[in-house]
Amino acid sequence: MQDEPKARTDQQRGVSDQNRAGFGRFVDGWTTLRAWERDGAFYERMGLRPLFALVAALFGERLPLRIGDAGAEAADAIGTAQPTGSAQIQRPTHAPDHAAEDLLRIYARSRYHEIVNLIALAVYAPLPIWLIALGLHIPALYVTVLLTPHALCIPLERYKRARADALLSARGITSRSLSLTDTWRPQLISLPPILRTRGAGRWFGPWPLESDRLYRRLGVRPFRAFVRALFGASATGGASETGRGFVRGRGDLAAFEAQTRVSEVTHVVGLLLHLPLLAVFVRIRSIPGILYVLFMLWVNLQCVLLQRWHRARIEARR
């Protein structure tokens, strides 16, 4: 997979492709940075960076350097790897290449994460209104609290993209294109200590019965195809890419396995947080409410199974 995506002159849009589907064009329009957002100054003046840093750290991520950090525009990373499968990038001779690829990756991934959280908000938003209409004010407040992380992640992803864009521009890099393979190539993250314990290792497995065949029979494959479709819609490297070949070696396998642990825990928590809502709708015998919560439980369960499937496949390759 070595498609050369078209170079970009518009720094605020990731990809321009006449063949992109309608949803892909919506993603392009929605994720475009507004003039007041560029360089992230607005979010920093609002004092949001410490909160953003805390949320990012929960997922083992590090924010791009802030405005005013010494040497931010000239020395934000290490290494000399050339981004592969991407548009040829013109850069000053002093620019650290690996930093450029990291920033392009942050820029591209932030589009996906923003859209996923936007979808979650759209799905959840009617629920507190419905609960209030039913006179269930405490459950409505509970759902509103559940919505808060999704609402916070949208400006977080826009801030990350704004800072990555500013740092890339400071290096004279005008293209924001990066192949799907490079965008989603696993990156080493800082796992919380509890996820590195022996007990956690036994939980994350894979367990003896877990295998590629098992998860295919459980129907996880269509859900993975849906996730890949979201990858493609939010891609900055061209709509024609398949996105295959994210994991290239043993180092990538280790990084990918760590990422699956964080993702699985996130969605296990999501499963547990929905159980009180299920109890509420069962108590009032609301069939639509029960079906709604069961659907949300199914989505989180599919996400958990997808991560466990990934680890079963990783174990098979070792």
ZIMO-V485412 format. One record per helix or strand. SS is the DSSP state (2 for helix, 1 for strand). FROM is the first residue (numbers start at 0). LEN is the number of residues. If there is no record, write none. Layout:
# ZIMO-V485412
{{SS | FROM | LEN} {SS | FROM | LEN}}
This chain:
# ZIMO-V485412
{{2 | 21 | 10} {2 | 34 | 11} {2 | 48 | 10} {2 | 96 | 37} {2 | 136 | 34} {2 | 179 | 4} {2 | 192 | 4} {2 | 197 | 7} {2 | 211 | 6} {2 | 219 | 14} {2 | 249 | 34} {2 | 286 | 31}}
